[in-house]
Amino acid sequence: MGKTKKKVILAIEYVFLCFVSFLCAFPFLWMIIGATNTSSDVMRNKMTFGSALWNNLQTLLQPEKGFVTGLSNTIIKTVVTTLLSLLVCSLAGYSFTMYRSQKREKLFNILLLTMMIPFSSIMVPLYRMFAQMNKIPVLKLVGLNTLGAMILPSVSTAFLIFFFRQNAKSFSKELAEAARIDGLGEWAIFFKIFFPVMRSTFATGAIVSFMNSWNNYLWPLLVAQSPQVRTLPMVLSALGQSYTADYGALMTAIVIATLPSALVYFLMQKEFVAGMTGAVK
């Protein structure tokens, strides 16, 4: 009876997990089905695959929709932001761990306090600061209405610095000391030893930074003043807010916008789990 009871409980658990998994996956399934149907079919909540995918793609790729421009801008912004964010935040986290200073902990505590400040409270002064950059010729590349203005505020985040610092504590300081004795400089230690050893941490940071930058909407909406620098979330918002919204094309656009984030996560999910648990290679 004991084994039978365990089997029944296990079967109930599997049924419950399957039900919850279906609830989580249903919006994505509905999104994919909607991408193959016309706008009227989507409005009628048709839950079978249609044959309008190619027409939706053609509608989406029309120049006036701005989808291609938004997609290319988002790819450039996300890739540059992710690379710079990994470099800056990992260097900061490494420094907070490897170098001792009387003011180190005070500075780190101040950094943690910035995580409690909502973005809405610094949005206006940040906007005014970037508006002033347009008046300086050297800084026009990061002024308003540029991709640089979207990238720069996301290069350094308190969360990623905290994340790298906590994981860097598991890095062997004796290994760094041995490298210094062998004549390696600090940059060589960071890139030739720390980076390979903490590969899972960098992969996790890359996923977090990629998804935050890819899905960022509010700040690009503030600084992008022309269609040429719009990002994908802004294009999706415009498609849904038009007077006669084409929901078939909108669903197709959402599917395309979702694929990069899903692909990055599935390709790096093992490193993501290892990085979140503080694993060191």
Wavefront OBJ file of the C-alpha trace (Angstrom):
o trace
v 0.000 0.000 0.000
v 2.868 2.325 0.730
v 4.303 2.005 -2.795
v 0.849 2.434 -4.362
v 0.242 5.592 -2.338
v 3.597 7.021 -3.444
v 2.778 6.248 -7.087
v -0.597 7.976 -6.776
v 0.992 11.054 -5.192
v 3.682 11.097 -7.891
v 1.045 10.849 -10.627
v -0.913 13.741 -9.098
v 2.263 15.807 -8.986
v 2.988 15.110 -12.659
v -0.586 16.024 -13.644
v -0.362 19.259 -11.654
v 3.009 20.155 -13.204
v 1.690 19.435 -16.704
v -1.331 21.647 -16.044
v 0.815 24.520 -14.740
v 3.230 24.112 -17.671
v 0.327 24.321 -20.108
v -0.930 27.514 -18.455
v 2.550 29.044 -18.746
v 3.026 27.952 -22.368
v -0.490 28.815 -23.570
v 0.161 32.555 -24.205
v 3.163 31.646 -26.372
v 1.128 29.043 -28.252
v -1.667 31.564 -28.816
v 0.918 34.088 -30.024
v 2.368 31.633 -32.565
v -1.094 30.615 -33.797
v -2.091 34.279 -34.116
v 0.964 34.952 -36.307
v -0.440 32.515 -38.900
v -3.934 34.051 -38.985
v -5.457 37.254 -40.281
v -6.401 40.161 -38.056
v -10.091 39.209 -38.129
v -9.252 35.617 -37.157
v -7.224 36.845 -34.194
v -10.118 39.060 -33.106
v -12.418 36.023 -33.278
v -9.972 34.092 -31.027
v -9.351 31.419 -33.654
v -7.216 28.729 -32.024
v -6.113 26.798 -35.122
v -3.207 27.507 -37.440
v -3.986 29.548 -40.540
v -2.247 30.372 -43.818
v -1.677 34.127 -43.425
v 1.892 34.008 -42.087
v 3.497 35.107 -45.358
v 1.018 37.968 -45.794
v 1.666 39.086 -42.217
v 5.413 39.073 -42.884
v 4.968 41.124 -46.049
v 2.837 43.646 -44.159
v 5.368 43.805 -41.361
v 8.316 44.399 -43.704
v 6.744 47.441 -45.339
v 9.073 50.472 -44.871
v 6.380 52.617 -43.261
v 5.967 50.064 -40.452
v 9.560 50.651 -39.332
v 9.995 47.050 -38.195
v 13.315 46.407 -39.946
v 14.772 49.674 -38.651
v 13.567 48.943 -35.120
v 14.946 45.406 -35.239
v 18.392 46.500 -36.455
v 18.566 49.318 -33.881
v 17.600 46.934 -31.094
v 20.210 44.365 -32.144
v 22.979 46.989 -32.240
v 21.897 48.544 -28.942
v 21.560 45.203 -27.168
v 24.856 43.723 -28.360
v 26.871 46.857 -27.532
v 25.139 47.298 -24.157
v 25.695 43.660 -23.191
v 29.396 43.688 -24.069
v 30.101 47.009 -22.335
v 28.003 46.064 -19.319
v 29.866 42.768 -18.868
v 33.217 44.532 -19.110
v 32.431 47.419 -16.752
v 30.420 45.504 -14.151
v 32.790 42.526 -14.026
v 35.780 44.840 -13.550
v 33.932 46.645 -10.754
v 32.876 43.406 -9.052
v 36.386 41.996 -9.394
v 37.916 45.151 -7.893
v 35.484 45.212 -4.958
v 36.554 41.666 -4.092
v 40.267 41.521 -4.875
v 41.469 44.887 -3.568
v 41.241 45.928 0.071
v 40.491 49.495 1.107
v 39.156 51.251 4.186
v 36.361 52.854 2.181
v 35.581 49.824 0.027
v 32.582 48.590 2.014
v 31.168 52.102 2.452
v 31.379 52.688 -1.286
v 29.770 49.324 -1.993
v 26.936 50.045 0.465
v 26.266 53.359 -1.284
v 26.170 51.445 -4.567
v 23.605 49.027 -3.127
v 21.463 51.940 -1.952
v 21.120 53.094 -5.564
v 19.208 49.871 -6.279
v 16.364 51.245 -4.139
v 15.991 54.399 -6.252
v 13.272 53.919 -8.891
v 14.154 54.912 -12.428
v 11.170 57.271 -12.588
v 12.776 59.497 -9.948
v 15.969 60.045 -11.964
v 14.345 60.033 -15.381
v 13.918 63.806 -15.697
v 17.427 64.855 -14.541
v 18.916 62.093 -16.705
v 16.984 63.369 -19.714
v 18.153 66.946 -19.088
v 21.746 65.758 -18.785
v 21.614 64.035 -22.158
v 19.859 67.048 -23.665
v 22.857 69.184 -22.621
v 25.188 66.769 -24.391
v 23.644 67.747 -27.741
v 25.132 71.232 -27.280
v 28.686 69.859 -26.985
v 30.080 68.670 -30.369
v 32.261 65.944 -28.836
v 29.306 64.427 -26.938
v 26.697 64.509 -29.710
v 27.181 60.784 -30.285
v 25.576 60.123 -26.893
v 23.087 62.980 -26.973
v 19.339 62.766 -27.436
v 18.014 60.949 -30.484
v 21.032 58.616 -30.713
v 21.631 54.971 -29.906
v 24.451 56.094 -27.633
v 21.943 57.800 -25.335
v 20.072 54.499 -25.016
v 23.234 52.498 -24.350
v 25.151 54.684 -21.890
v 22.759 54.557 -18.856
v 22.635 50.746 -19.039
v 26.379 50.132 -19.224
v 26.801 50.006 -15.442
v 24.085 48.640 -13.165
v 24.243 48.148 -9.406
v 22.678 44.698 -9.675
v 25.302 43.313 -12.066
v 28.156 44.811 -10.033
v 26.678 43.190 -6.919
v 26.240 39.913 -8.810
v 29.838 39.842 -10.061
v 31.171 40.855 -6.666
v 29.331 38.061 -4.866
v 30.486 35.448 -7.377
v 34.044 36.793 -7.422
v 34.306 35.855 -3.727
v 34.539 32.218 -4.827
v 37.519 33.031 -7.052
v 40.804 31.871 -5.502
v 42.906 34.825 -4.394
v 45.857 32.462 -4.090
v 45.578 31.837 -7.829
v 45.778 35.568 -8.495
v 48.759 35.918 -6.146
v 50.562 33.072 -7.898
v 49.929 34.768 -11.246
v 51.385 38.025 -9.918
v 54.482 36.184 -8.715
v 54.865 34.697 -12.212
v 54.866 38.223 -13.623
v 51.329 38.602 -14.939
v 49.804 42.078 -14.809
v 46.354 42.837 -13.427
v 44.727 43.025 -16.873
v 46.271 39.694 -17.863
v 45.051 38.104 -14.609
v 41.548 39.368 -15.257
v 41.276 38.275 -18.887
v 43.437 35.116 -18.865
v 42.533 33.674 -15.459
v 39.463 35.325 -13.916
v 37.379 35.341 -17.107
v 37.840 31.623 -17.998
v 37.349 30.512 -14.394
v 34.174 32.601 -13.948
v 32.726 31.763 -17.361
v 29.317 30.732 -15.983
v 29.055 34.039 -14.094
v 29.753 35.991 -17.273
v 27.160 33.909 -19.147
v 24.525 34.693 -16.510
v 25.400 38.383 -16.604
v 25.161 38.332 -20.398
v 21.655 36.834 -20.275
v 20.444 39.369 -17.693
v 21.948 42.323 -19.547
v 20.719 41.074 -22.928
v 17.119 40.649 -21.799
v 17.033 43.981 -19.962
v 18.393 45.852 -22.965
v 16.280 43.965 -25.525
v 13.027 44.646 -23.677
v 13.812 48.193 -22.493
v 11.012 50.544 -23.529
v 10.686 53.632 -21.316
v 14.127 55.220 -21.683
v 14.393 54.689 -25.487
v 10.886 56.164 -25.766
v 12.125 59.345 -24.045
v 15.343 59.851 -26.002
v 14.287 58.618 -29.467
v 12.788 61.618 -31.252
v 12.869 60.306 -34.826
v 11.743 57.028 -36.481
v 15.333 56.256 -37.523
v 16.396 55.456 -33.936
v 13.279 53.673 -32.705
v 13.718 50.286 -31.070
v 11.656 47.132 -31.426
v 9.465 47.604 -28.304
v 8.524 51.063 -29.587
v 7.625 49.644 -33.000
v 5.477 46.933 -31.393
v 3.692 49.570 -29.311
v 3.015 51.659 -32.414
v 1.634 48.632 -34.284
v -0.831 47.928 -31.475
v -1.936 51.546 -31.063
v -2.705 52.359 -34.702
v -6.289 53.286 -35.647
v -6.796 50.026 -37.555
v -4.384 47.606 -35.904
v -3.344 44.565 -37.925
v -3.254 41.975 -35.162
v -1.919 39.255 -37.449
v 1.144 41.357 -38.287
v 1.424 42.376 -34.637
v 1.479 38.740 -33.505
v 4.130 37.975 -36.130
v 6.232 40.877 -34.886
v 5.905 39.684 -31.275
v 7.025 36.171 -32.265
v 10.101 37.566 -34.037
v 10.854 39.855 -31.082
v 10.592 36.942 -28.645
v 12.859 34.541 -30.512
v 16.269 36.165 -29.724
v 15.668 36.242 -25.969
v 14.415 32.649 -25.957
v 17.316 31.512 -28.136
v 19.938 33.194 -25.944
v 18.458 31.660 -22.805
v 18.139 28.117 -24.183
v 21.685 28.174 -25.575
v 23.123 29.360 -22.250
v 20.714 27.887 -19.707
v 23.306 25.522 -18.188
v 25.726 28.392 -17.640
v 22.854 30.516 -16.305
v 21.969 27.926 -13.649
v 25.628 27.460 -12.761
v 26.185 31.218 -12.542
v 23.152 31.775 -10.309
v 24.365 29.072 -7.936
v 27.875 30.513 -7.840
v 29.599 27.622 -9.599
v 33.271 28.056 -10.464
v 34.953 26.110 -13.252
l 1 2 3 4 5 6 7 8 9 10 11 12 13 14 15 16 17 18 19 20 21 22 23 24 25 26 27 28 29 30 31 32 33 34 35 36 37 38 39 40 41 42 43 44 45 46 47 48 49 50 51 52 53 54 55 56 57 58 59 60 61 62 63 64 65 66 67 68 69 70 71 72 73 74 75 76 77 78 79 80 81 82 83 84 85 86 87 88 89 90 91 92 93 94 95 96 97 98 99 100 101 102 103 104 105 106 107 108 109 110 111 112 113 114 115 116 117 118 119 120 121 122 123 124 125 126 127 128 129 130 131 132 133 134 135 136 137 138 139 140 141 142 143 144 145 146 147 148 149 150 151 152 153 154 155 156 157 158 159 160 161 162 163 164 165 166 167 168 169 170 171 172 173 174 175 176 177 178 179 180 181 182 183 184 185 186 187 188 189 190 191 192 193 194 195 196 197 198 199 200 201 202 203 204 205 206 207 208 209 210 211 212 213 214 215 216 217 218 219 220 221 222 223 224 225 226 227 228 229 230 231 232 233 234 235 236 237 238 239 240 241 242 243 244 245 246 247 248 249 250 251 252 253 254 255 256 257 258 259 260 261 262 263 264 265 266 267 268 269 270 271 272 273 274 275 276 277 278 279 280 281
